[in-house]
Amino acid sequence: MAQQRLVPTIQLSADEAAKTKQVAQNLKDAEDRNAKAKAALVTFYQTYHAAHDELLDLGFTSDFRVAVGRVSTGSDVTMIRTVELSANERQQLEALNREVLDSAQSKAQAEKSWKEFQDQLLADHVAITGGGQVVTLPNGKNFIIPYVWGSGLAFAPDFRFAVPRSF
């Protein structure tokens, strides 16, 4: 007879499930925003490069005024070419860059909130048995996450049920 595999579980209350769903949605929204910002910047880069295909290794100066590209490489001398961006291109590039930075920061904060939220759920629902990873909860208290839960949580579609992410 095959041995039964028992997976540890957490049952969440309706309030916990609603809060979990909201924190998960915040993370998804931040990830989507970041992906869209990066895609828009890549599109700008590709469009600009298509218009200036003579610029190899295309880059832009940190003040968003000039595009720089390698033209040729001689023995120890590398030649570059510069193209000044129009006011519209400069504004667009600066706005895209700002959105990439802002969305990355938002994503990092959402990831931190998601991790802290999972840690708090574990602290509220899991008994400490044996060893694990020590985490500091948002309230400043330390908690040991048992090894079986160390990879995070996986949730049912309604967020009322959770198991270890890598069960």
C-alpha angles and dihedrals in degrees: 000000000000117000115251116241114219117200119203112239142193121211111209125207119238090259093049091047091051092048091046091051091051095048090046090050091050089054092047091049091050091048091049092048091050093048091050092048092051092046091051091051091048090050091052090049093048093047092048092046091050088055091047104032091155089074109088118198090015117209139159130231117251091250089057092234103109138039114215128198138169112248102181142344122224124182099292097345122087117191122209135192125213130204121192113231119233117246089256093050090047092051092046094048093046092049092047092048092048091050091050090051094044094046092048090053091047091049092049090051092048090050090050091049091048092050093046091047092052090047090052092049089052092048089051096047113023127077116222109245117171124324133345146136119308114227131177112232122220089259089060097251121128121236132183113228107208113239094247089062096040096103093059133250136306116206137208114243091260092048091232094113132045135184132179110289093236103037 
